Amino acid sequence: MNQVVRKAVVPAAGLGTRFLPATKATPKEMLPVVDKPAIQYVVEEAVAAGLTDLLFITGRSKRPLEDHFDRNFELEASLGSKNDEERLALVTEPTDLARIHYVRQGDPLGLGHAVLTAEDHIGDEPFAVMLGDDLIDPRDPILPRMMEARARFGGSIICLMEVPAQSISLYGCAAIEAEPVDGLVRVTDLVEKPEVESAPSSYAVIGRYLLDPAVFEVLKHTEPGRGGEIQLTDALRELATLPAEQGGGVHGVIFSGRRYDTGDRLSYLQANVVLASEREDLGPQFRDWLRDLVASWS
């Protein structure tokens, strides 16, 4: 229970069909949010929480993602010869963030299957799973709170966010034992994308998990669920029923901060507008332009 969490798994094998045609030849994780690819925000979040060993679960056509976190000697040499230290720092920053490893998922059999492919790398350690589509504002960190909950309760910790009732069918949904105390709940059941009328609560599972390694044995016998895929939600549902000595127990940390779904077109655009508006170098001019634009519509 008191093991330090050092590793994170970042599933990044999705096809990004909601952003076609932009993602026909570009991984969705590489779409820019202002001037950084969305996936870099996730890596920076992991590093800020002390996770310095990251495993990306990739698939075909993800080579640009690997290249982004690798050295680019020609570009670095060109910028260095021009003494352009500012841009050189931007180029080398992704390379120096963390130790990043890659494994291909192969068959796209769901999030649970993607996590299972990480077993050899993770071993017998607790680990984080961070979905690349969820951009958590760095001013509202959630991973440290999840680590505190893991140290207190053991087992697995999931991140929950209260959503409007009509939206719950878009998420995994948690049944909880009682109302949150200090932003924490015990999870008694989980349902993947329930119908609105049968949802056990309004608490949606969002893309941050802190998992006990016991999840691997559970995933090995988890049958395909919704969509014919091996759902991580189904494995967590079983873990919630297991005793603590078997790595069981699931608790939720309630998140109420700023978060964007960069896999959704509207939320992706909102992330760009908000983050650009708050930048010191871009914000003042961009906010003035936005005010003029909105005024022109009235």
TATA-V620989 format. One line per field, one symbol per residue. ss: DSSP state (h for helix, s for strand, l for the rest). burial: + if it has 16 or more other ideal C-beta (glycine too) atoms within 10 Angstrom, else -. Layout:
ss: ???
burial: ???
//
This chain:
ss: llllllssssslllllhhhllllllllhhhlssllsshhhhhhhhhhhllllssssssllllhhhhhhllllhhhhhhhhhlllhhhhhhhhhhhhllssssssllllllhhhhhhllhhhhllllsssslllsssllllllhhhhhhhhhhhllsssssssllhhhhhhlsssssllllsllssssssssslllhhhllllssssssssslllhhhhhhlllllhhhlllhhhhhhhhllllhhhlllsssssllllssslllhhhhhhhhhhhhhlllllhhhhhhhhhhhhhhhl
burial: ----+-++++++++-+--+---+--++++++-++-+++++++++++--+-+-+++++++--+--+--++---------+--------+--+--+--++-+-++-+---+++++++++++-++---++++++++++++----++-+++-++--+++++++++-+----++-++++++-------++++-++++++----+-+-+++++++++++++++++--+--+---++++++++++++-+----+++++++++---+++++---++--++--++---------+------------
//
